[in-house]
Structures are given as structure tokens and as C-alpha cells.
Amino acid sequence: MCLTSKHKCLFIPTNGQILSAPVSQAESTPDYSCVSVYYILGFSLARVEFLAEQAAEQRQYAAAGMVVELEDDVFIPNQPDTPPPPPPAERAPPPPPAESPPPSPVADSPPPPPPPDSPPPAPPDSPPPPPPPDSPPPPVSPPPRRRAPARRRRRPPPLVPAASYPAPVRNDAERAARVQERQRRLAAKDRLNALYETICDYCPAARATRALFDRRIKELVGDQSPAELGINIDAIPAPDSPEEDLVLRRYSLAHDVAIIANRKTIMDRDISLAIEYLTG
């Protein structure tokens, strides 16, 4: 039997007391004059008492000068006092398989002939017969629903698009004209940025987005050119002009409409209502 520090051991000293401690303590404790050490895992109380009696008898024989060897089963852990479980009952052998009945002579006989009024059987490769005229039409399954493609945001064309020329410059006059056109385009961009900042100052409670400004500025200034061509540079109102004052009045009215509707952003319908009110 192998004992480790994790196992509990039973000490039976000479004074008859029964103690329990680890094996390491038994080896390092010289106070106990132990006569036997037993591994108590699986021992019942009756087995412990029996071992104590055996140890007491061994001490008596040793005091009288006699040597008595204990039985081998003393050191074998005993099972609890409960009776051992009965052996498992032997399973009954499975019943023999039932014999299949002998084939009847009717099964080997040819099938009976069809009645005279029945239609002849159709060949295996022929199409199914058409349904009778009074039968309802078969249910038609609906076509599979196809998911609509996701909407892609289309970027609006720029108000001041980049200029394109069919050929490079050929003389100084063309070069000067292109430089002057570029300066006009840059000045138009700066003027639109300044006008948008002025509109934002006139609309403190409801915000006017730059996308809304770019969409409706051509209508506000009265430019009828197509959207792909951008805005007419000459139609942009000058600072402190009556045209700029009209644009600011329309945005101010659209700002009031958005505030009445409990919105914090000016929308296209607010601009349309302001244009219709001030024009009519």
C-alpha cells in the first residue's frame, strides 16, 4: 500500500486513542508511539474498532514476549456495513426470429386481368393525362421576391465646374483669356461661400445645410441654365445688392417656417413655400 501526504492515516497510540492526520505528520511526529498505521479511505467505523482491538491484542502479546502475526485481510480496506449488491440477473436469451410464412401460391400467379371498362394503361414515357374540365386549376406559386438594389447617392454637379478646352493655347491672347476666365471662376466660388455664411448668420435657430444651398441657389437667383452646366457666374448677386437682399428674405422666411414646424433644419419645402409666398 502506497501512502502520500494527501492521504489521511489512522493512528492507534498506546493510550488507546484514535487520531487522524496526514502521513507527513505521522512521519514527523515522534510523540505518538504508533503501533499501526492504516489507510482509512473506505473503512467503516466497525472496521476501525476491529483494527483497534487487533492492535491492543498485539500489544498484550508483545508485552508477554509473544509474537503474533495478524491476518492479511486486516490491512485490506473493508467496504461499508451495507450488504453487497446482488449479482446482476442474467438476461434472458432473445427469442428466436419468427419464421416467415411460406410464399402463397397466389403471389406467383399472374395479376388478374383489368376490367373491360377501364382505360388501357399508359406507357411509362407518356405525359400525364390532362385534368378533367371541371377540376380547379392547380395553385400557382408566386414568383420569388427580388430585393431592390440599394440606393446610391448621386453627387450633385458643382456650381462652378472646371473649365475644359479642346486644344492647348496657341498664342498670348488665348493664354490671357484663360487666365481671366479662371480668375472669374475663383471669384464666383468665393462669392458663393460668402453668401452661404451670410445666410447662416440670418438663420441662427434652424440650420441651412450647404447641400440645400447648392441645390436651390440657382432658383433663388433666377438662373434658368441646366444643372449640368453649373450656375451662371453673372447671375450671382453682388454684396449689398437688391438681389442678395431677396435671397436673404427668402431664407429668413424659410427659417421661420422650420421654427414653426419644430424643426432645427431648413428643408426644400420651406424654401419652396418662401419663394411662392414672396413671388405671389
Summary of the structure (lengths in Angstrom):
residues: 280
radius of gyration: 55.0
end to end distance: 112.4
largest distance: 142.5
contacts: 518
relative contact order: 0.06
helix: 39%
strand: 5%
